[in-house]
Amino acid sequence: LRGLLTRTSVPRDVVDYIVYGTVIQEVKTSNVAREAALGAGFSDKTPAHTVTMACISSNQAMTTGVGMIAAGQCDVVVAGGVELMSDVPIRHSRKMRKTMLTLNRAKSLGQKLSLISKIRPHYFAPELPAVAEFSTSETMGHSADRLAAAFGVSRLEQDEYALRSHTLAKKAQDEGLLQDVVPFKVPGKDTVTKDNGIRPSSMEQMGKLKPAFVKPYGTVTAANSSFLTDGASAILIMSEEKALAMGYKPKAYLRDFVYVSQDPKDQLLLGPTYATPKVLEKAGLTLSDIDVFEFHEAFAGQILANLKAMDSDWFAQNYMGRKSKVGAPPLEKFNTWGGSLSLGHPFGATGCRLVITAAHRLKKEGGQYGLVAACAAGGQGHAMIVELYPQ
């Protein structure tokens, strides 16, 4: 938030509303949007709320802001997302929590001692957060492995795509294209000035890794999966009229967006396949009109399975109720500055990164339309059309 204020010089008191997305909430800051806004020096008169929609939480934050502006409720909204994966809350077991709450209400020493005497060693086993579906109890990695198998995506293809992501991210970083990162001093450590998960390897080294989820025959490994990292993002959204009145030249329009949901077991990660044709129809565009594609890379297998599903008439007809396929985005337009596999995936923050990267790529490459898409836990998905503002 402070970085956004510095880069845009927007007066704090002009911001009408702040919306943030997050996934793994810290109990002490459950409305992290409000706490972060106060910590960044925004007016205490500026309302703020927090949304959660798994990996598309900051997408939801942005579109919530767009809706508030479209409804005439606000002129200026700051949206973003945050995730602190290095310090996730770890809970006591349910039995231990129940005992401790009951103990807190006990009045006499005898009652307290009686409750304490009932505590058993297994009560102390912690409950660790897991990237798993509540409805199916299946981890996302297992779903990715099954999805890759269903669409015939090989281990070799996944490793090649992951290597592509890291190689392109390193090239973009070396060329100074990834300029959105705000330097951050990590307490007790050095200042982080750039994304530090970009590690181009070799097919030989990646091939040595064992399956991470489905053992021993799975194809999803640590190298072809997005890694979890800390991160936060912020984006300034205004009505065009307000932006021009304040003397700003907008970067891009957030033109259209859709949300989709489907079977959370067998189609957990296919959100982009379902959302892409819908958002194109909504915007009156075709796939060939899109100059820049920015898709969230949860797993290399997930990306490649989506590309195959999008390019399948059979899938479109049997699962989507469509007469024909939408088509697969051409790779020369697809995530050419790297993606979540190489840059990391701080759950709540990724959506804003996708959108602003699309805008910067459009400006750099002279394109007009960008398409952002992402899958999310719960079998949900999102797609958005970003249009470059006339230069």
Protein Blocks (a to p, Z undefined) as FASTA:
>chain_A
ZZmmmmnopafklpmbdcdddfbdcfklmplmlmmmmmnopafkbccddddehjllmmmm
mmmmmmmmmnopambdcddddddfklcccdddfklmmmmmmmmmpmbfklmmmmmmmpcf
klmpccddddddfklopafklmmmmmmmmnopafklmmmmmmmmmmmmmmmmmnopammb
ccdddehiacdfbdckbccddfklmmmpccfklcckbcbdfklcccddddddddddddfk
lmmmnopacfbdcfbdcdddddfklmmmmmmmmmmmmmmmmnopafklpmbdcdddfbfk
lmmmmmmmmmpmklmmmmnopabdfbjadfklgoknopfklnopafklmmmmmmmmmmmm
mmmnopabdcdddddehiiacddddddddZZ
